[in-house]
Amino acid sequence: MYQELSVAIGIIPLVDYAFKMLFGNELHKPVTIHFLNSVL
């Protein structure tokens, strides 16, 4: 199911959900800032 869905829309839903939970949570704000500083 996930494999068929990921091919259709181009993302894997579990990975997208995990990314949002890690970087979109207010408790993980320092992690998000560190990640963005590393990328930029």
C-alpha positions in Angstrom: 0.0 0.0 0.0 2.7 2.6 1.0 4.9 1.6 -1.9 2.0 2.1 -4.4 1.1 5.4 -2.8 4.7 6.7 -2.7 5.0 6.0 -6.5 1.8 7.8 -7.2 2.5 11.0 -5.2 6.3 10.9 -5.0 6.8 10.7 -1.2 6.7 8.0 1.3 4.0 8.9 3.9 5.9 7.4 6.9 9.0 9.4 6.1 7.0 12.6 5.6 5.2 12.1 8.9 8.4 11.4 10.8 10.1 14.5 9.3 7.1 16.7 10.4 7.1 15.2 13.9 10.8 15.8 14.3 11.2 19.3 12.8 7.7 20.6 13.2 7.4 20.1 16.9 8.0 23.1 19.2 9.9 20.9 21.6 12.4 20.1 18.9 13.0 23.7 17.9 16.8 23.6 18.7 17.1 20.5 16.4 15.4 22.3 13.6 17.6 25.4 14.0 20.7 23.3 14.0 19.6 21.4 10.9 18.8 24.6 9.0 22.1 26.1 10.0 24.0 23.0 8.8 22.2 23.0 5.5 22.6 26.7 4.8 
